[in-house]
Amino acid sequence: MATTRVRHTLQVVVPAELHDALMERARSEDRSVASMVRIAVRRYLEDGRTW
């Protein structure tokens, strides 16, 4: 049986200072901000932290 992958959109509101830092970091690593957020969330969840 084939697996269906569903994408959802998540909007996150951050302070301007964090936005600027994310943009700069993404630029320096040649990544998108979305990619940076995915990496951060993955690491957060892999560390076993709970919500």
mmCIF file of the C-alpha atoms, coordinates in Angstrom:
data_MODEL
# 
_entry.id   MODEL 
# 
loop_
_atom_site.group_PDB 
_atom_site.id 
_atom_site.type_symbol 
_atom_site.label_atom_id 
_atom_site.label_alt_id 
_atom_site.label_comp_id 
_atom_site.label_asym_id 
_atom_site.label_entity_id 
_atom_site.label_seq_id 
_atom_site.pdbx_PDB_ins_code 
_atom_site.Cartn_x 
_atom_site.Cartn_y 
_atom_site.Cartn_z 
_atom_site.occupancy 
_atom_site.B_iso_or_equiv 
_atom_site.pdbx_formal_charge 
_atom_site.auth_seq_id 
_atom_site.auth_comp_id 
_atom_site.auth_asym_id 
_atom_site.auth_atom_id 
_atom_site.pdbx_PDB_model_num 
ATOM 1  C CA . MET A 1 1  ? 0.000  0.000  0.000  1.00 0.00 ? 1  MET A CA 1 
ATOM 2  C CA . ALA A 1 2  ? 1.382  3.424  -0.950 1.00 0.00 ? 2  ALA A CA 1 
ATOM 3  C CA . THR A 1 3  ? 1.989  6.019  1.723  1.00 0.00 ? 3  THR A CA 1 
ATOM 4  C CA . THR A 1 4  ? 0.401  9.422  1.185  1.00 0.00 ? 4  THR A CA 1 
ATOM 5  C CA . ARG A 1 5  ? 2.349  12.415 2.388  1.00 0.00 ? 5  ARG A CA 1 
ATOM 6  C CA . VAL A 1 6  ? 0.304  15.422 3.452  1.00 0.00 ? 6  VAL A CA 1 
ATOM 7  C CA . ARG A 1 7  ? 1.819  18.859 3.906  1.00 0.00 ? 7  ARG A CA 1 
ATOM 8  C CA . HIS A 1 8  ? 0.418  21.428 6.288  1.00 0.00 ? 8  HIS A CA 1 
ATOM 9  C CA . THR A 1 9  ? 1.245  25.094 6.587  1.00 0.00 ? 9  THR A CA 1 
ATOM 10 C CA . LEU A 1 10 ? 2.399  26.468 9.919  1.00 0.00 ? 10 LEU A CA 1 
ATOM 11 C CA . GLN A 1 11 ? 2.790  30.169 10.543 1.00 0.00 ? 11 GLN A CA 1 
ATOM 12 C CA . VAL A 1 12 ? 5.040  31.341 13.347 1.00 0.00 ? 12 VAL A CA 1 
ATOM 13 C CA . VAL A 1 13 ? 5.130  34.927 14.576 1.00 0.00 ? 13 VAL A CA 1 
ATOM 14 C CA . VAL A 1 14 ? 8.512  35.947 15.982 1.00 0.00 ? 14 VAL A CA 1 
ATOM 15 C CA . PRO A 1 15 ? 9.983  39.232 17.198 1.00 0.00 ? 15 PRO A CA 1 
ATOM 16 C CA . ALA A 1 16 ? 11.757 41.308 14.537 1.00 0.00 ? 16 ALA A CA 1 
ATOM 17 C CA . GLU A 1 17 ? 15.128 40.632 16.196 1.00 0.00 ? 17 GLU A CA 1 
ATOM 18 C CA . LEU A 1 18 ? 14.679 36.855 15.881 1.00 0.00 ? 18 LEU A CA 1 
ATOM 19 C CA . HIS A 1 19 ? 13.393 37.232 12.320 1.00 0.00 ? 19 HIS A CA 1 
ATOM 20 C CA . ASP A 1 20 ? 16.504 39.185 11.347 1.00 0.00 ? 20 ASP A CA 1 
ATOM 21 C CA . ALA A 1 21 ? 18.765 36.617 13.016 1.00 0.00 ? 21 ALA A CA 1 
ATOM 22 C CA . LEU A 1 22 ? 17.003 33.755 11.209 1.00 0.00 ? 22 LEU A CA 1 
ATOM 23 C CA . MET A 1 23 ? 17.303 35.536 7.865  1.00 0.00 ? 23 MET A CA 1 
ATOM 24 C CA . GLU A 1 24 ? 21.006 36.203 8.391  1.00 0.00 ? 24 GLU A CA 1 
ATOM 25 C CA . ARG A 1 25 ? 21.726 32.640 9.522  1.00 0.00 ? 25 ARG A CA 1 
ATOM 26 C CA . ALA A 1 26 ? 19.802 31.193 6.588  1.00 0.00 ? 26 ALA A CA 1 
ATOM 27 C CA . ARG A 1 27 ? 21.726 33.435 4.195  1.00 0.00 ? 27 ARG A CA 1 
ATOM 28 C CA . SER A 1 28 ? 25.067 32.484 5.718  1.00 0.00 ? 28 SER A CA 1 
ATOM 29 C CA . GLU A 1 29 ? 24.253 28.763 5.408  1.00 0.00 ? 29 GLU A CA 1 
ATOM 30 C CA . ASP A 1 30 ? 22.638 29.136 1.961  1.00 0.00 ? 30 ASP A CA 1 
ATOM 31 C CA . ARG A 1 31 ? 19.350 27.716 3.258  1.00 0.00 ? 31 ARG A CA 1 
ATOM 32 C CA . SER A 1 32 ? 15.762 28.878 3.392  1.00 0.00 ? 32 SER A CA 1 
ATOM 33 C CA . VAL A 1 33 ? 14.266 30.060 6.669  1.00 0.00 ? 33 VAL A CA 1 
ATOM 34 C CA . ALA A 1 34 ? 11.791 27.170 6.415  1.00 0.00 ? 34 ALA A CA 1 
ATOM 35 C CA . SER A 1 35 ? 14.714 24.761 6.233  1.00 0.00 ? 35 SER A CA 1 
ATOM 36 C CA . MET A 1 36 ? 16.295 26.340 9.315  1.00 0.00 ? 36 MET A CA 1 
ATOM 37 C CA . VAL A 1 37 ? 13.020 26.027 11.246 1.00 0.00 ? 37 VAL A CA 1 
ATOM 38 C CA . ARG A 1 38 ? 12.590 22.372 10.202 1.00 0.00 ? 38 ARG A CA 1 
ATOM 39 C CA . ILE A 1 39 ? 16.105 21.596 11.426 1.00 0.00 ? 39 ILE A CA 1 
ATOM 40 C CA . ALA A 1 40 ? 15.481 23.379 14.740 1.00 0.00 ? 40 ALA A CA 1 
ATOM 41 C CA . VAL A 1 41 ? 12.181 21.570 15.330 1.00 0.00 ? 41 VAL A CA 1 
ATOM 42 C CA . ARG A 1 42 ? 13.707 18.203 14.431 1.00 0.00 ? 42 ARG A CA 1 
ATOM 43 C CA . ARG A 1 43 ? 16.569 18.753 16.887 1.00 0.00 ? 43 ARG A CA 1 
ATOM 44 C CA . TYR A 1 44 ? 14.157 19.903 19.581 1.00 0.00 ? 44 TYR A CA 1 
ATOM 45 C CA . LEU A 1 45 ? 12.040 16.779 19.193 1.00 0.00 ? 45 LEU A CA 1 
ATOM 46 C CA . GLU A 1 46 ? 15.050 14.456 18.978 1.00 0.00 ? 46 GLU A CA 1 
ATOM 47 C CA . ASP A 1 47 ? 16.348 15.827 22.280 1.00 0.00 ? 47 ASP A CA 1 
ATOM 48 C CA . GLY A 1 48 ? 13.268 14.283 23.904 1.00 0.00 ? 48 GLY A CA 1 
ATOM 49 C CA . ARG A 1 49 ? 11.812 17.525 25.114 1.00 0.00 ? 49 ARG A CA 1 
ATOM 50 C CA . THR A 1 50 ? 8.083  17.658 25.662 1.00 0.00 ? 50 THR A CA 1 
ATOM 51 C CA . TRP A 1 51 ? 5.656  20.454 25.020 1.00 0.00 ? 51 TRP A CA 1 
# 
